[in-house]
Amino acid sequence: MAAIELKGKAKGIYENVVEKNPGQPEFHQAVKEVLASIEPALKAHPEFEKAKIVERLVEPERVIMFRVPWVDDNGEVQINRGYRVEFNSAIGPYKGGLRLHPKVNLSILKFLGFEQILKNALTTLPMGGGKGGSDFDPKGKSDNEVMKFCQSFMNELYRHIGADTDVPAGDIGVGGREIGYMFGQYKKLTNKFESVLTGKGIEYGGSLVRPEATGYGLLYFVREMLKLKKETVKGKVVAISGSGNVSQYAAQKTIQMGGKVVTLSDSAGVIHDAEGIDENKLAYVMELKNIKRGRIKEYAEKFGCEYEPNEKPWKFKCDIALPSATQNEINKDDAKKLINNGVIAVGEGANMPSTIEAIDLFLANNVLFGPAKAANAGGVATSGLEMCQNRIGLSWTFEEVDAKLDGIMKSIFNQCTTSAEKYAKDKTNLVVGANIGGFMKVGKAMLAQGIV
Ligand code: NDP
């Protein structure tokens, strides 16, 4: 865990979280990172301390854990574990993705759910925080097996969610295919066609721009961030990790803004294409990953560039780094390599991809740093726009949704710089800005609603 030391009240709250949630290091890390930066806001608002807002914030309102039995293509019974963490509903129905990955556990889902509370608050839309998923591994499974799993998962989840209660979305391992199977089963079980999931197909209530939203939103945020140094994306060398949903559309928007994407990766290794990944090469990646469900190594074989197994992108020289794969993928050593190679900005596409020590290094070395809960909020914001369209029964055009997304990312950035300036006396400290900006909104809502 990180070197930073908490003091006073924050230390006590953190120790209590560690004691009450043993064996959940990712959750501890997410709480510590927030506690380390919200102290100035707590000092300015003693009413929060009296009402124990922070102590309540770190305790999920509800955690649901359940058995997910299904039958594979060989007729064998398989059993997975399903979860939904309904963390905080102070400002709206619980909202946050479902992750399907063999490493999913309560620690990971609680860190994600906790982050989601503050992220959703920053989006300007009325959404509480939640997260869920299962240790099911979609890799190597047939469509039929994925469908069987999704249906069984929904057989339990449906009784806990609803358009005004809890509205899950996609995350790692959950894209349009999985959302479709889950939505179909929800409808069958409840006889209701309602906005219970986002990331739906465009034919049945989905929103244009939702697939692109997290990656595009990340670049809109990075564009704003670069203005602090009077810089733009144009002409910059950009390293991206991952090759899934967020990475693909972060790469696409980078290319559209005139940047040069030189890396992509997956859990097996990284490709480095010094000539740059252009629109055509990216189209190949999208087909490889979304349709053929292949490995990024095949890109190197096709285009004849470097491939390094079991490596991450951070050793390659770049101006902008966009970690967009998974949590804790940039540690202290990775951060040092990026800084030594002259990185000027880091935008977090994934959730908590940088360790606390890595973040401290970036801030200490004057690297512009866009924390996940602000920089990748475009996905959930567009999910909020999908819910909005479902409520009014209309579909907005691509341009309309994209313009709203851009506006929301600018607003998130402005909230971050305003809070950073007020509480850290440094408008470039977007970590403090995002944490306090989100916290103040949720804290005030919790205060207004009494001890519930
Ligand atoms: P996808 O499943 O589409 O892609 C995930 C990518 O990350 C894949 O390339 C995967 O490689 C790689 N990856 C996963 N685990 C590891 C690992 N341990 N080491 C290295 N690479 C890994 O997921 P998304 O793109 O949707 O999500 C990526 C990140 O962005 C997550 O942190 C997610 O929480 C976050 N996020 C996603 C949002 C969304 O709208 N989708 C919204 C906000 C945040 P492989 O195929 O080998 O597993």
Residues whose N, C-alpha, C, O or C-beta is under 5 A from the ligand:
A	BS01	NDP	G170 D171 I172 G173 T214 G242 S243 G244 N245 V246 S247 S265 D266 S267 A268 S324 A325 T326 Q327 G349 A350 N351 N376 G379
